[in-house]
Amino acid sequence: MTKPTLVSFKLCPYVQRSVINLLEKKVEYEIKYIDLANKPDWFLKISPFGRVPVLVVGEEVLFESAVINEYLDETNLPSLHPKDPLLKAKHRAWAEFASALLVDQYGWTMSKEESDSNKKKEEILSKFKILESILPEPKNGTLFFAGETKHLVDTAYAPFFMRMEFLKNKGVEFDLVSGFPKVQTWSDTLLSLPSVKNSVLPEVPKEYIEFIKAHNSWMGGKL
């Protein structure tokens, strides 16, 4: 069977979600990196939105990370989704909440004015308050979204937490997670997973910070 090919931009958190799932499922795959600032014609022909990730499976093309990850979960056992349909739907909804956090994170890092950056920061903190209220209690210092068992929804949050860690490493003023004990434990648990650690190239932490600086954002001037 032909290996699937994942089309990627190194810094994209949505691509990272798919890489995590490929690694979790131990799927053999190939990865092809592109520059989103200079998208090749062949990519624009297969990506209706002009976004990554794109997964090429034989002659077929899948786009949008949520769809790709559902496909990977359905075709590579064991499933990371709960079996109960209602609980599965709930997990899918909270994966969308993770996508909203990524949008807030991007806005926080890219805002040109301090006031706009602070607004996005407050939106992140308000979402952390919601997560803190619905997460279960950790056991033995470990926590996944549903408790002790890892699910597909967890992989949706890992790229967000990894980028929060990149920022935290540049200064305590960028540490938003530590004020929320359960969120912090969840982040620590996810970032300790081999599939998460190995889901980005070694240069990504540095290039992520350089990307923020290059866009002349308010935060970039503080990094």
N, C-alpha and C positions, 0 to 999 in steps of 0.2 A: 504494500500500500504506500502511495506517495506521501512523503512527509508534508504536513501543512506548512505554509510559509506565512509568518507574521510580518506585516509591514509596520515599521516603527519609526518614531522620532525619539531619540535617546531620553529626552526629558519629560516625555508625556506620561502623566500618571495613569491615564486610561489604558495605554498600552501595557503599563506595568501590571495592571490588574490581570490582563490576559496572560502575561508571562508567568505570574505567580500561579495561575491555574494550570498552565501547561506543566510547570515544575511540580505542582502538587499531584497532578495526574500522571507524572512521569511519561509524558507524551514526547516522542522524538519530533523535533520541529526545526525549521530553518527560520532565520530572522534577517530581514533586509531593512537597513536604515536609510531614511531619506531626510532631506532638509526641508522643513515645512515653509521656510522662507523662499525656497526655490523648488517648488514641487515639479517633479518630472512628469512629462506628458503621459507616460504609461500608468502612473499612479492616478492622475486625474480621470483617466478613462475607466478605472475600476472602483474609484471611491466617489460615490454620488455627492457627498458633502465636502469632499476634499480634506477629510480628516483621517487621522489614525486613531485606533488600530484598524487594519484590514487583515482578514485571514483568508488566504487563498488555499482552497482545498480541491486539488485536482483542477478541474475546469470551472469550479464554482468559487464565488467570492462572497464573503460575509463582511459586513461593516457594522460599526457601533459595538463598543466593548461589552455592554450588557448582553447583547444577542450572541456575540462570540463566546462569552463565558457560559451562557446557558447551553449552547451547542456543545462546548467542551465537556460540560458536566453530564449532559445526556449521553454522550458517546464514549465516555471513559469512566468506567466504574471504579470504585464506588462513588455514588453521588454525594456531593457536599451539601445538597439541599435536604431539609427535613422531608419526611415522607408525607406528613399530614398536609393536605392542600391549603388549609387555612393558614397554618404556620409557615408554609412555603411562601404564600402570598405576602405574609407579614414581613418575612425576611427580604423579599423583593422590594417592598416599600421602603424598608430601612436602608437598602442599598441605594435607592434614589436619594435618600437623605445624605448619604455619603457624597453623592455627586454634587449636591447643593453645597456641602462643605468645601469641596474642591473649587467650586466657583467663587465662594467667599475667600478662600485662601489666595486664589489668583488675584482677585480684586485687592486684597490686603497688600500683596507684594508689589502690584503694578500701579497702584494709585499715585497720581502725580502730586496730590496735595495731602498734607498731614491729616486734615479733617476727613477726607474721603478714606484714607487708610485706616483711621481710627473707627470710622463707621463700619467698615468691613470686619475689623477686629472685634467690635461689639457683637456683630452678627455671628461670628465664630463662637464667642463666649456664650451667647444665648443658646446656640445649638449644643454646646457642651453641657449646659445646665439640663437640657432635655435628655441627653444621653446619660448623664450621671443619674438621673431619676429613674431610668428604665433598665439600666444594666443590672444584672444580678451581682451578688456579693462574690468577690474572688475567693478561690480556695487554693491554699498553699502558694499564694503569690501568683497564681495564673488565672487569667480571665479571657474568655471568648464572649462573643455577643450573646450566645445562648447558654453560657456557663462554662462547662468543662470541655465541650465538644466544638471543634472547628467546623465552620460552615462557609458556604459561598459568600454570604454577607460579610464575613470577616475580611475576605480578600478585597472587598470593595473599599474598605477603610485603610488598609495598610499603606497605600501610596500617599494618602493624606498625612498619616502619622509620620511617615518617613521624611516628608518635606518639613514638617514641624520640627523634627529632630535636626535636620540640616540648619534650620534657622536658629534653634536653641543653641547650637554649637557656636553660633556667631555672636551670642550675647544673651544675657539673662532677660533683657527686656523683650525678647521674642519668645519667651517660654510661656505659652498660654495653657499648656496641658497640666502642669503640676498642681494647679489649684483645684483639680478635680480628681480625687483619688482613684475612683473606679476607671475613669477614662485613662488615667496614667497607667494603671496596671494593664488595661486592655492594650494600650499602645506598646508597652514593654513586652507583652506576650507576643504580639504580632511581629514586632521588629526582631524578636529572637528566633523566628522561624527560618530555617535554611531556605525555604522557597522565597521568602521575602528578601533575605540578605542577598540572595543570588539573582534577584530579579532586575537589578540595574548594573550597568557597567561601572568599574571602579572610579572613573572620572566624573560620574554624575553629581556627587555632592558639590564638587568645586564648580562644575559647569552650571549647576542650578543657581548658585549664588552669583556667578558671572552673568547669567541670563537676566537676573533681576537688576543688577547694576547697569547692564547695557541698555535697559529700557528707561533709564533716567527717572526712576520712580522715587518717591519720597523715602521709602524704605531702603532703596539702593544706595542712597547717600549716607545711610547709617551703618551699612554693612562693612 
